[in-house]
Amino acid sequence: MNLLKNNQECLNFLLDSLAEGVFVVDENNICYGNKAILDMLNIDKQELKTVDFPDFIKNEKLKKHFYLNGIRRGEELDLNGNHLSLKYIPYCSRERTLAHIFIIRDITDIKDSQSQLIEEKMSLDMIEDLLEYAYEGFALVDNKGKIVKWNYEKLLGISEKDAIGKAVEDVIENTRLHIVVKTGKKEIRNIQRIQGYDMVANRVPIIRGGKIIGAVGAVLFRDASEVRIMAKELIELENKINEYKGEIERLQGSRYTFDSIITQNPKMEYLKKLGRTAAQSNSTVLILGGSGTGKELFAQAIHKASYRKFSPFIPINCAAIPRELLESELFGYEAGAFTGAKRGGKPGKFELANGGTIFLDEIGDMPLEMQVKLLRVLEEKRFERVGGNKKITLDVRIIAATNKNIEDAVERGTFREDLYYRLNVINIDIPPLKERIDDIPLLANHLLVNLCEELDMERRELSKKTIEILMNYKWPGNIRELRNILERAITISTGNVILPEHLPERLLNSRGYFKRNVEKIRPLKDTVANAERQAIINAIIKSKGNKTLAAKKLGIHRTALYKKLNKYDLDL
């Protein structure tokens, strides 16, 4: 009995010393597990005695592999990213199964090594393919200039077995590879004459531990003329890409981003931030603001910042389309829908914008009957072409804009209240330019740069007095008016500086540039001086800045005119 007990303890000690995990289940379903299996499967030793096999295995997926069918088997398992090898061995005696043995081995390191070997083999194969096909030919030499690897057979007609071991200068015409081995200096894109052709070659030394152990030479182009052909093809390809780029931008219909909105005004900065937030959702946006404030620019920026940026941006001006054509413009029509309809029908703006964004500008001018149809489309996400009965599913972002007071229109009954609330999910109210006076110098200089590029004219800058006049104007036409005024100023100016006389008279009058105070009686000499000053300003404006012509109109010499300009401190 003591011997049997000692043998059992010895067996347990031996099993606990193994790296492999072992389960032994006898015919009475009593289980033994060694230390490795308990650690491997995170099993409490006490559970082996109190819980039936294999219920103490917590991983349900793993538990399914521990079944007792008396048939020897082996398989691989995955446990929490580790690879396990499982062997099941029934122990039989006299055709009777006395015990079931499970042996589990962690083979993660072996699997990782196998994967690494496979990856390295693939890398070597790829490098070999690269060397084989990337160059017209290449040669690898040792530190004595002897060839150790060769791939010039197609180019020179010399096989690798005939080249290996020979001095490279004896095999390749006009080579400098043996020189590169001595100097350690690489030679890139050198012309090398081989068999009557000027070939383009690279020669690079191989350095390890500060010592030159060899060099590699490769022919990039069989003939230098190929480089010129390739350069021409690249230029043509670049032009074609730019052409396609422009076409894609034209089809998408949008080119402005939030970076295109130039401002340092706190409210505008907030609206840009709100616009970026709106772009991340699919909610409808209503943009309010006067004519020329940049409503479409904001709409394009929202589209460009959204996940729909690679899909179309389709703008439509609801006020510019006749009432009777608006429905067919928005929703399209089928063939024969009305007299003059195109054969095959025509898609509408909503259909063209599907997947992208539709911008409904001047939504406040949309007729009431169309407002009803638009509301139905927004709610159902489907529509029909005019004259059609097929429902088209709609996946489009709606951005609407108006320069009207939409809430007043709702109160007057000219705009549907339910449509207003459907559109007014995110509201962006752009302030007029007169409320962004701090932005005028920034905007004016930005527009000036762009206009000079568009008009292909030399760069201009604004004088201090010109900026002062711009900042004191009320800007009823907002940024659009500012742009038009600057374009006019660039066109009529002769120098590089935009002066007050290059601005329209309405701006100068609004600043009081021409006003004379007649309510207060002044000394005669002051009145005469003021009249003379005003006459000089008028003459220069009428002469479009030409001082010689202005002097002629005033009947004085040009030198006298310059003296008077200095006298009256006129920077014109």
For each residue, the residues with C-beta under 8 A, 3 or more apart:
1: 4 5
2: 5 6
3: 6 7
4: 1 7 8
5: 1 2 8 9
6: 2 3 9 10
7: 3 4 10 11
8: 4 5 11 12
9: 5 6 12 13
10: 6 7 13 14
11: 7 8 14 15
12: 8 9 15 16 32 34
13: 9 10 16 17
14: 10 11 17 18
15: 11 12 18 22 32 34
16: 12 13 34 35 36
17: 13 14
18: 14 15 21 22 34 36
19: 36 105 106
20: 36 103 104 105
21: 18 33 34 36 37 38 39 40 41 102 103 104 105
22: 15 18 32 33 34 36 37 101 102 103 104
23: 31 32 33 37 53 66 100 101 102 104
24: 31 32 33 99 100 101 102
25: 29 30 31 32 53 68 99 100 101 102
26: 29 30 98 99
27: 97 98 99
28:
29: 25 26 52 53
30: 25 26
31: 23 24 25 48 53
32: 12 15 22 23 24 25 48
33: 21 22 23 24 37 38 43 45 48
34: 12 15 16 18 21 22 37 38
35: 16 38 39
36: 16 18 19 20 21 22 39 40 104
37: 21 22 23 33 34 40 41 43 102 104
38: 21 33 34 35 41 42 43 44 45
39: 21 35 36 42
40: 21 36 37 84 104 106
41: 21 37 38 57 58 59 62 79 104
42: 38 39 58
43: 33 37 38 47 48 56 57 58
44: 38 47 48 56
45: 33 38 48 49
46: 49 50
47: 43 44 50 51 56
48: 31 32 33 43 44 45 51 56
49: 45 46
50: 46 47
51: 47 48 55 56
52: 29 55
53: 23 25 29 31 56 66
54: 57 63 66 67
55: 51 52 63
56: 43 44 47 48 51 53
57: 41 43 54 62 63 66
58: 41 42 43
59: 41 62 63 79
60: 63 64
61: 64
62: 41 57 59 65 66 77 79
63: 54 55 57 59 60 66
64: 60 61 67
65: 62 75 77 86
66: 23 53 54 57 62 63 102
67: 54 64
68: 25 90 100
69:
70: 90 92 97 100
71: 88 90
72: 88 89 90
73: 87 88
74: 85 86 87 88
75: 65 85 86
76: 83 84 85 86 107
77: 62 65 83 84 85 86
78: 81 82 83 84
79: 41 59 62 82 84
80:
81: 78 108
82: 78 79 106 108
83: 76 77 78 106 107 108 110 111
84: 40 76 77 78 79 104 105 106 107
85: 74 75 76 77 104 105 107
86: 65 74 75 76 77 102 103 104
87: 73 74 102 103 104 105
88: 71 72 73 74 100 101 102
89: 72 100 101 102 103
90: 68 70 71 72 97 99 100 101
91: 97 98 99 100 101
92: 70 95 96 97 98
93: 96 98
94:
95: 92
96: 92 93
97: 27 70 90 91 92 100
98: 26 27 91 92 93
99: 24 25 26 27 90 91
100: 23 24 25 68 70 88 89 90 91 97
101: 22 23 24 25 88 89 90 91
102: 21 22 23 24 25 37 66 86 87 88 89
103: 20 21 22 86 87 89
104: 20 21 22 23 36 37 40 41 84 85 86 87
105: 19 20 21 84 85 87
106: 19 40 82 83 84 109
107: 76 83 84 85 110 111
108: 81 82 83 111 112
109: 106 112 113
110: 83 107 113 114
111: 83 107 108 114 115
112: 108 109 115 116
113: 109 110 116 117
114: 110 111 117 118
115: 111 112 118 119
116: 112 113 119 120
117: 113 114 120 121
118: 114 115 121 122
119: 115 116 122 123
120: 116 117 123 124
121: 117 118 124 125
122: 118 119 125 126
123: 119 120 126 127
124: 120 121 127 128
125: 121 122 128 129
126: 122 123 129 130
127: 123 124 130 131
128: 124 125 131 132
129: 125 126 132 133
130: 126 127 133 134
131: 127 128 134 135 138 151
132: 128 129 151
133: 129 130
134: 130 131 218
135: 131 138 151 218 219 220
136: 154 155 199 218 219 220 221 222
137: 151 152 153 154 155 156 218 219
138: 131 135 149 151 152 216 217 218 219
139: 147 149 150 151 152 163 168 171 172 177 216 217 218
140: 147 148 149 150 214 215 216
141: 144 145 146 147 148 168 177 178 181 214 215 216 217
142: 145 146 148 181 213 214
143: 181 211 212 213 214
144: 141 181
145: 141 142 167 168 169 177 178 181
146: 141 142 165 166 167 168
147: 139 140 141 150 163 164 165 166 167 168 171
148: 140 141 142 164 214
149: 138 139 140 160 164
150: 139 140 147 153 158 160 163 164
151: 131 132 135 137 138 139 160
152: 137 138 139 155 156 158 163 171 172 219
153: 137 150 156 157 158 159 160
154: 136 137
155: 136 137 152 194 219 222
156: 137 152 153 171 172 194 195
157: 153
158: 150 152 153 162 163 171
159: 153 162 163
160: 149 150 151 153 163 164
161: 164
162: 158 159
163: 139 147 150 152 158 159 160 166 171
164: 147 148 149 150 160 161
165: 146 147
166: 146 147 163 170 171
167: 145 146 147 170 171 178
168: 139 141 145 146 147 171 172 175 177 178 217
169: 145 172 175 177 178
170: 166 167
171: 139 147 152 156 158 163 166 167 168 175
172: 139 152 156 168 169 175 177 194 217
173: 193 194 195
174: 192 193 194
175: 168 169 171 172 178 192 217
176: 179 180 187 190 192 203
177: 139 141 145 168 169 172 180 181 203 215 217
178: 141 145 167 168 169 175 181 182
179: 176 182 183
180: 176 177 183 184 185 186 187 203 204 205 215 217
181: 141 142 143 144 145 177 178 184 205 212 214 215
182: 178 179 212
183: 179 180 205
184: 180 181 205 207 212
185: 180 205
186: 180 202 203 204 205
187: 176 180 190 201 202 203
188: 202 204
189: 200 201 202 220
190: 176 187 200 201 202 203
191: 198 199 200 201 224
192: 174 175 176 198 199 200 201 219
193: 173 174 196 197 198 199
194: 155 156 172 173 174 197 199 219
195: 156 173
196: 193
197: 193 194 222 223
198: 191 192 193 223 224
199: 136 191 192 193 194 219 221 222 223 224
200: 189 190 191 192 219 220 221 224 226 227
201: 187 189 190 191 192 217 218 219 220
202: 186 187 188 189 190 217 218 220
203: 176 177 180 186 187 190 215 216 217
204: 180 186 188 215 216 217
205: 180 181 183 184 185 186 212 214 215
206: 212 213 214 215 216
207: 184 210 211 212 213
208: 211 213
209:
210: 207
211: 143 207 208
212: 143 181 182 184 205 206 207 215
213: 142 143 206 207 208
214: 140 141 142 143 148 181 205 206
215: 140 141 177 180 181 203 204 205 206 212
216: 138 139 140 141 203 204 206
217: 138 139 141 168 172 175 177 180 201 202 203 204
218: 134 135 136 137 138 139 201 202
219: 135 136 137 138 152 155 192 194 199 200 201 222
220: 135 136 189 200 201 202
221: 136 199 200 224 226 227 230
222: 136 155 197 199 219 226
223: 197 198 199 226
224: 191 198 199 200 221 227 228
225: 228 229
226: 200 221 222 223 229 230
227: 200 221 224 230 231
228: 224 225 231 232
229: 225 226 232 233
230: 221 226 227 233 234
231: 227 228 234 235
232: 228 229 235 236
233: 229 230 236 237
234: 230 231 237 238
235: 231 232 238 239
236: 232 233 239 240
237: 233 234 240 241
238: 234 235 241 242
239: 235 236 242 243
240: 236 237 243 244
241: 237 238 244 245
242: 238 239 245 246
243: 239 240 246 247
244: 240 241 247 248
245: 241 242 248 249
246: 242 243 249 250
247: 243 244 250 251
248: 244 245 251 252
249: 245 246 252 254 255
250: 246 247 253
251: 247 248 312
252: 248 249 310 311 312 313 356
253: 250 312 313 314 315
254: 249 300 303 304 309 313 357
255: 249 300
256: 260 261 297 300 301 304
257: 260 300 301 304 305
258: 261 272 275 276 301 304 305
259:
260: 256 257 297 301
261: 256 258 268 272 294 297 298 301
262: 439 442 443 446
263: 268 269 272 436 439 442 443
264: 269 438 439 442
265: 268 269 431 436 438 439
266: 269 270
267: 270 271 431 435 436
268: 261 263 265 271 272 430 431 436 439
269: 263 264 265 266 272 273
270: 266 267 273 274
271: 267 268 274 275 298 428 429 430
272: 258 261 263 268 269 275 276 301
273: 269 270 276 277
274: 270 271 277 278 426 428
275: 258 271 272 278 279 298 301 302 305 428
276: 258 272 273 279 280 305
277: 273 274 280 281
278: 274 275 281 283 285 302 426 428
279: 275 276 301 302 303 304 305 306
280: 276 277 305 306
281: 277 278 426
282: 397
283: 278 425 426
284: 378 397 398 399 400 422 423 424 425 426
285: 278 299 302 398 399 400 425 426 427 428
286: 363 400 401 402 406 423 424 425 426 427 428
287: 295 298 299 399 400 401 402 428 429 430
288: 295 401 402 403 406 427 428 429 430
289: 293 294 295 401 403 429 430 431 432
290: 293 403 430 432 478
291: 403 477 478 480
292: 433 477 478 479 480 481
293: 289 290 403 430 431 432 433 478 479
294: 261 289 297 298 430 478 479
295: 287 288 289 298 299 361 401 403 430
296: 299 300 315 359 361 401
297: 256 260 261 294 300 301
298: 261 271 275 287 294 295 301 302 428 430
299: 285 287 295 296 302 303 313 315 357 359 399 401
300: 254 255 256 257 296 297 303 304 313 359
301: 256 257 258 260 261 272 275 279 297 298 304 305
302: 275 278 279 285 298 299 305 306 357 399
303: 254 279 299 300 306 308 309 313 356 357 359 397 399
304: 254 256 257 258 279 300 301 309
305: 257 258 275 276 279 280 301 302 309
306: 279 280 302 303 309 357 397
307:
308: 303 311 355 356 357 397
309: 254 303 304 305 306
310: 252
311: 252 308 353 355 356 357
312: 251 252 253 352 353 355 356 357
313: 252 253 254 299 300 303 353 356 357 359
314: 253 349 352 353 356 357 358 359
315: 253 296 299 358 359 361
316: 321 329 330 349 358 359 360 361
317: 320 321 361 362
318: 321 326 360 361 362 363 365 366
319: 361 362 365
320: 317 362
321: 316 317 318 325 326 329
322: 325 326
323: 326 367 370
324:
325: 321 322 328 329
326: 318 321 322 323 329 330 366 367 370
327: 330 331 370 373 386
328: 325 331 332 333 337 338 346 348 386
329: 316 321 325 326 348 349
330: 316 326 327 348 349 350 370 374
331: 327 328 348 350 351 373 377 383 384 385 386
332: 328 345 346 347 348 350 351 385 386
333: 328 337 338 341 345 346 348 385 386 387 388
334: 337 341 345 385 386 387 388
335: 341 342 343 344 345 387
336: 341 387
337: 328 333 334 341 345 385 386 387 388
338: 328 333 341 386 387
339:
340:
341: 333 334 335 336 337 338 345 346 387
342: 335 345 346
343: 335
344: 335
345: 332 333 334 335 337 341 342 385 387 388
346: 328 332 333 341 342
347: 332 351 352 385
348: 328 329 330 331 332 333 351 352 385
349: 314 316 329 330 352 353 358
350: 330 331 332 353 354 358 377 383 394 396
351: 331 332 347 348 354 385 392
352: 312 314 347 348 349
353: 311 312 313 314 349 350 356 357 358 396
354: 350 351 392 394 395 396
355: 308 311 312 395 396
356: 252 303 308 311 312 313 314 353 396 397
357: 254 299 302 303 306 308 311 312 313 314 353 396 397 398 399
358: 314 315 316 349 350 353 396 397 398 399
359: 296 299 300 303 313 314 315 316 399 400 401
360: 316 318 363 366 374 398 399 400 401
361: 295 296 315 316 317 318 319 400 401 402
362: 317 318 319 320 365 366 401 402 403
363: 286 318 360 366 400 401 402 423
364: 402 403 404 406 409 415
365: 318 319 362 402 404
366: 318 326 360 362 363 370 371 374
367: 323 326 370 371
368: 371 372 414 415 416
369: 372 373
370: 323 326 327 330 366 367 373 374
371: 366 367 368 374 375 415 416 419
372: 368 369 375 376 416
373: 327 331 369 370 376 377
374: 330 360 366 370 371 377 378 419
375: 371 372 378 379 416 418 419 422
376: 372 373 379 380
377: 331 350 373 374 380 381 382 383 394
378: 284 374 375 381 398 419 422 423
379: 375 376 422
380: 376 377 383
381: 377 378 393 394 395
382: 377 391 392 393 394
383: 331 350 377 380 391 392 394
384: 331 388 389 390 391 392
385: 331 332 333 334 337 345 347 348 351 388 390 392
386: 327 328 331 332 333 334 337 338
387: 333 334 335 336 337 338 341 345
388: 333 334 337 345 384 385
389: 384
390: 384 385
391: 382 383 384
392: 351 354 382 383 384 385
393: 381 382
394: 350 354 377 381 382 383
395: 354 355 381
396: 350 353 354 355 356 357 358
397: 282 284 303 306 308 356 357 358
398: 284 285 357 358 360 378 423
399: 284 285 287 299 302 303 357 358 359 360
400: 284 285 286 287 359 360 361 363 423
401: 286 287 288 289 295 296 299 359 360 361 362 363
402: 286 287 288 361 362 363 364 365 406
403: 288 289 290 291 293 295 362 364
404: 364 365 408 409
405: 408 409
406: 286 288 364 402 409 410 415 420 424
407: 410 411 420
408: 404 405 411 412
409: 364 404 405 406 412 414 415
410: 406 407 413 415 416 417 420
411: 407 408
412: 408 409 415
413: 410
414: 368 409
415: 364 368 371 406 409 410 412 419 420
416: 368 371 372 375 410 419 420
417: 410 420 421
418: 375 421 422
419: 371 374 375 378 415 416 422 423
420: 406 407 410 415 416 417 423 424
421: 417 418 424
422: 284 375 378 379 418 419 425
423: 284 286 363 378 398 400 419 420
424: 284 286 406 420 421 427
425: 283 284 285 286 422
426: 274 278 281 283 284 285 286
427: 285 286 288 424
428: 271 274 275 278 285 286 287 288 298
429: 271 287 288 289
430: 268 271 287 288 289 290 293 294 295 298
431: 265 267 268 289 293 435 436
432: 289 290 293 435 436 475 478
433: 292 293 436 439 440 443 475 478 479 481 482
434: 437 474 475
435: 267 431 432
436: 263 265 267 268 431 432 433 439 440
437: 434 440 471
438: 264 265
439: 262 263 264 265 268 433 436 442 443
440: 433 436 437 443 444 467 470 471 482
441: 444 445 462 467 470 471
442: 262 263 264 439 445 446
443: 262 263 433 439 440 446 447 479 482
444: 440 441 447 448 462 467 470 482 486
445: 441 442 448 449 461 462
446: 262 442 443 449 450
447: 443 444 450 451 482 483 486
448: 444 445 451 452 459 460 461 462 486 490 498
449: 445 446 452 453 459
450: 446 447 453 454
451: 447 448 454 455 483 486 487 490
452: 448 449 455 457 458 459 460 490
453: 449 450 456
454: 450 451
455: 451 452 487 490 491
456: 453
457: 452 460 490
458: 452 496
459: 448 449 452 496
460: 448 452 457 489 490 493 496 497 498
461: 445 448 496 497 498
462: 441 444 445 448 466 467 470 497 498
463: 466 467 497 498 499 500 571
464: 467 468
465: 468 469 499 500 571
466: 462 463 469 470 498 499 500 502 503
467: 440 441 444 462 463 464 470 471
468: 464 465 471 472 511
469: 465 466 472 473 500 503 507 508 511 513
470: 440 441 444 462 466 467 473 482 503 507
471: 437 440 441 467 468
472: 468 469 510 511
473: 469 470 507 510 511
474: 434 510
475: 432 433 434 478 481 482
476: 481
477: 291 292 480 481 482 484
478: 290 291 292 293 294 432 433 475 481 482
479: 292 293 294 433 443 482 483
480: 291 292 477 483 484
481: 292 433 475 476 477 478 484 485
482: 433 440 443 444 447 470 475 477 478 479 485 486
483: 447 451 479 480 486 487
484: 477 480 481 487 488
485: 481 482 488 489 503 504 507
486: 444 447 448 451 482 483 489 490 498
487: 451 455 483 484 490 491
488: 484 485 491 492 502 504
489: 460 485 486 492 493 498 502 503
490: 448 451 452 455 457 460 486 487 493 498
491: 455 487 488
492: 488 489 502 544 545
493: 460 489 490 497 498 499 502 545
494: 544 545 546
495: 499 545
496: 458 459 460 461
497: 460 461 462 463 493
498: 448 460 461 462 463 466 486 489 490 493 502 503
499: 463 465 466 493 495 502 545 571 572
500: 463 465 466 469 503 508 513 572
501: 537 540 541 544 545 572
502: 466 488 489 492 493 498 499 544 545
503: 466 469 470 485 489 498 500 507 508
504: 485 488 507 508
505: 508 509 514 541
506: 509 510
507: 469 470 473 485 503 504 510 511
508: 469 500 503 504 505 511 513 514 541
509: 505 506 512 513 514 515
510: 472 473 474 506 507
511: 468 469 472 473 507 508
512: 509 515
513: 469 500 508 509 537
514: 505 508 509 534 537 538
515: 509 512
516: 530 534
517: 520 522
518:
519:
520: 517
521:
522: 517 526 527 530
523: 526 527
524: 527 528
525: 528 529
526: 522 523 529 530
527: 522 523 524 530 531
528: 524 525 531 532
529: 525 526 532 533 568
530: 516 522 526 527 533 534
531: 527 528 534 535
532: 528 529 535 536 564 568
533: 529 530 536 537 568 570
534: 514 516 530 531 537 538
535: 531 532 538 539 554
536: 532 533 539 540 550 554 561 564 565 568 570 572
537: 501 513 514 533 534 540 541 570 572
538: 514 534 535 541 542
539: 535 536 542 543 550 551 553 554
540: 501 536 537 543 545 547 550 572
541: 501 505 508 537 538 544
542: 538 539 550 553
543: 539 540 546 547 549 550 553
544: 492 494 501 502 541
545: 492 493 494 495 499 501 502 540 572
546: 494 543 549 550
547: 540 543 550 551 558 561 562
548: 551 552 558
549: 543 546 552 553
550: 536 539 540 542 543 546 547 553 554 561
551: 539 547 548 554 556 557 558 560 561
552: 548 549 555
553: 539 542 543 549 550
554: 535 536 539 550 551 561
555: 552
556: 551 560 561 564
557: 551 560 561
558: 547 548 551 561 562
559: 562 563
560: 551 556 557 563 564
561: 536 547 550 551 554 556 557 558 564 565
562: 547 558 559 565 566
563: 559 560 566 567
564: 532 536 556 560 561 567 568 570
565: 536 561 562 568 570 572
566: 562 563 569
567: 563 564
568: 529 532 533 536 564 565
569: 566
570: 533 536 537 564 565
571: 463 465 499
572: 499 500 501 536 537 540 545 565
